[in-house]
């Protein structure tokens, strides 16, 4: 079996394809910032700049990158919980 790729039967990646032996991380659910609830504190931007930024010509934050792997989920949930305006929400 040296040099051969082994595929485990029944293992499906997040894309719905059967595994090719490579690890593919699951994604966090899509989220957004409700601008009407945003308090303009910028805590989310400081905590996770790879996902949040300030809206141009405004003080509110926006989620510009929601394509995060599940390793970011604990940090994202903490940011959502600590948001003073409870403005970071899961998209339905």
N, C-alpha and C positions, 0 to 999 in steps of 0.2 A: 504494500500500500504506500510505499515511499513515493512522494511526489504527486500522489493522487489527492484530489479534493473530495472530502467526505461530506455528504449532505444528510442531515438527520431527517428522517421521514416525519411529516406532519408539522415541521417548524415553518412558520410563516412570518415574514418580515412585516414591518408596519406598512409597506407599500402593497401588501397582499400577495407578494410573490413568494414562492418557496425559497427557503434559505439556500444560499450558495456556499455556506460555511463562513461567510463574513458577518461580523456583528453589525447590526444596524439598530441605532438607538430609536426608541419610540419618541414621539413629539409631544410637547405639552399642548393642552387644548388652546384654541385661539382666544385671545384676550384683547381688551381695548381700554382706553381711558375715556370716561364720560366727561366731556369738557364742562358741562354744567355743574358737576360735583367736584371738579378739581380745585384745590385750594391754592395752587401755585407754589407749593412748598419745595418742589423739585427733589424730594427725598427719593422718589423712584428713579430719577435720572442719575442721582449720585450712587444709588445702590446697584443699578443694573443699566449702565449706559449702552450696552449692546442691544437693549430692547426699547428703551425710552429716550425721548428727546423733547426739547421745547418746541412748540409750534412756532413757526416763523411769524414775526410781528405780533405775537401774543405771549402771554406769560404761562399759559397752561401747557401740560405735558401731553404727549401722544405716544402710543405704542407703534413704533415704525418697523419693528422686527419681531414678529410673533412666531417665527420658525425656529424655535428653540428645542433642543433635545431634552429628554426627561430629567437629565442631571440638574437642570436649572429649576425644576419644579419646587423644591423646598424654599429656595431663595425667593422665587416669584410669589409663593403663597405667603411668605413672611412680609414681603412688600405690600401685598394686597391687604393683609390683616392690619398692618401698621399705617396704611394710608389714612390721613386724618379726615379726608372727605369721602372715604370708601368709594373712590372714583374708578378704581381698576377692577374691571368686571370680566367674567367669562362671556364670550360671544356664544349665543345660542344657535 
